[in-house]
Amino acid sequence: MAKHPPVVVIPNLNGGQALLDALSSLHKQTLRPHIIVVDNASSDGSAERAQKKFPDIEVIWHKRNKGYAGGVNPGFERAIERGATYVAPFNDDAAADPKWLKHLVGFLDTHPNHGAVCCKVLKDDGKHLDSTGDFLTVWGLPYPRGRDELDSGQYDDGADVFAASGAASLFRVATLKKVGLFDEAFFAYYEDVDLGFRMQNQGWKVGYEPRAIVHHAVGMTSGRIKGFTTYQTLKNLPLLVWKNVPFLLLFRILPRFYFAYILFFFRAFLRGHGISAIRGVCMSAFWLGWKLPEITLLDLKRKLNSRQVWSLLVHDLPPNAKTLRSLRTKWHKLTFRGSKDD
């Protein structure tokens, strides 16, 4: 067991009652953490109410909304300052079962080659899955394993995954010191997959502990802002791929990726999110140009070669990519290729 208690970091944006419920679940943990709430300039007084109800928590105040990544990183930095061995990001709309943290700490205590471990995340109905770990496909598209599936025990065995969901996972501080924290250019969405990819590229593994369970009200915060998901998706997906995929592997992934990306772009227009889509594409180009030196350096520092990275990817489309699956099937029939798995 670690000498210092694990730290749990909650980024909060107008969390309301959900934040209080999240904190209540953390105060019921059999292994008690030090809790840090990072308030992203909330206007509902939720952080003040939380501090009054739970005076033992630490609150970091932001004057503006810095997104999920910018909301978690100050808490990570405080955990490092405190000498913590482990730190966990935790959504303000999540609630953990009492042994959630104990199981995650137990996993990392006994798996020294793992830099992070994720849990079973259920939707707030308690029956359907939100995530059992993040994966990345050869199309350059990430997805949460098991999302929307009825939880019938199909993911009750522990396994390695590609990345740990930012909703409620545990990270080894020593690993974060080596690979870095969340990339704040992502703001929100896929920053957890980016961090997992950087861990994989540096030789760290990511585990899944099914006995650790969290309930998550999916999209409660981001769903309030029209076009937010469209903008963040189109901004962040190219950054995720270009930043982390080995240069020689880009030639295999980019044709698939940009076919899907263009499809996402036009679908956003059909859904009335055209302005958000254009903004997302433009900001993606800006960040790729800005981060070119960092991308080059990351490629030079990578410990895994292209073949090793390729073996970590899922050789198929994400399960929920129904339109892409249909188009792929038609293309295979047209070209007499039959059925292919990627």
ABEGO torsion letter per residue (X at the ends): XBABBBBBBBBBBGAEAAAAAAAAAAAABABBBBBBBBBBGBAAGAAAAAAAABAABBBBBBABBAEAAAAAAAAAAAAAAAGBABBBBBBAABBBBAAAAAAAAAAAAABAABABBBBBBBBAAGABBABAEBBBBAAGBBBBBGBGBBBAGAAABBBBBABBBAABBBBBAAAAAAAEBBBAAAGBEGAAAAAAAAAAAAGBBBBBBAABBBBBBBGAAAAABBGAAAAAAAAAAAAAAAAABBAAAAAAAAAAAAAAAAAAAAAAAAAGAAAAAAAAAAAAAAAAAAAAAAAAAAAAABABBAAAAAAABBBBBBAABAAAAAAAAAAAAAAGAEBBAX
